[in-house]
């Protein structure tokens, strides 16, 4: 069972992702409401996969991604972006993101991408 950390500043988005993942045999090991907390929890929990929102307070998802990949290169990070933020996808992939989800996403899309990790 893949272990997942969900990082998103919107509690409803964390709730929705958690429900999708748990229903599809992923273990959600933690949640974080911004990139800074996400980096700390990633170091502590060592998940297999991190879903990382791009736009967040404290530390955005791109900076958090860079910090995680610097310390835990093997961690698979999937960026979560809203429509209109496609310009960040290239930077995220070049910084080590394995894939990305565009909001609004479907359950099937989430499961398909995370099962590839």
N, C-alpha and C positions, 0 to 999 in steps of 0.2 A: 504494500500500500504506500503510495507516494505521500510524503508529508509536505503540507503547504502552509506558507505564511501569507496572509492577505494584508496589504498595505494600501489604505485609501482613507482620505479624510472624511468621506461621506459614510456615515454609519449604515444607511440603507443599502449602499453598494457592498459594504463588507458583509452585511446580513444576506443579501441576495447571492453573492459569490459563495459564501459559506454553505448555504442551503443547496446550491447546485453541486458543489464539490462533495459534500457529505453524502448526498443522494447517489453520487456516482463513484463511491468507494475511494475517495481521497480523504486523508486525515488532515483536518485543519488544526495545526499545532499552535497557532497564534494569530493575533490581529494587531495592527498598528494604525494610528490615525495621522501619522505624518512620516516623512522620510527619515528623520533623525531617530525616532523610536523604532522604525522599521529596521534600520541598520543595527541598532542595539539588540533587538529581538532576533534578528537573523544570526548574529554572532552567538547569542545564547542558545537558540533552539536548533540551529543548523538544519533548516528545512531542505528538502530536495528541490522545491519550487517556491518562488516568490511571485505573487501577482502584485505589480507596482503601478499605482496611479502616477501620472506624470505631474499634474498640477496639484500641489499641496502646500500648506504653510510649513514654517520651520525649515524644512529641507525638501526641495522638490524631488520627484522620482528619478530624474536624470542624475542628479548628484548622489542620491542614495544608491542607485545602480552602480555608479563608478566606485563608491566606497565598498559595496558588497563584493564586486568583482575583484577589487584589489586585495581583499582579505580572504575571500572564499570563492576562488575562481570556478570551482566545480558546481556552484549553485546556479540552477536554471532560473533566470528572471524573465517573466512575461510582462511586458509593459501594457498598461490599460490606458487608452487615450480616448478622448471625446472627438466627435466629428470636428474637423477644422484644425486639429492639432497634428495633422499628418507630417508637418515639417519636422516634428521631433522624432519621428520614427527612424530616419537615417542616423541621427546622432545616437539614439538608443541602441540600434543594432551595431553601430561601429564601436559603442562602448561596452558591448558584451551581452545585450539582451538577446534571448533565443527566439522570441517571437513577440507578437502584440495582439491585443484584443481592442476592437473599436466599439465604443459605446454608441448606441445600445447594442448589446450582443445577445445571442441566443444561448440557451443551455447547450445545445448541440455544438455550437462554435467553441464554447469554453471547454467542453469535454474533449473535443477533437484536438485542440491545441495543447492542452495539458497532458493528454495521453501520449503525445509525441515526445515529451520530455523524458 
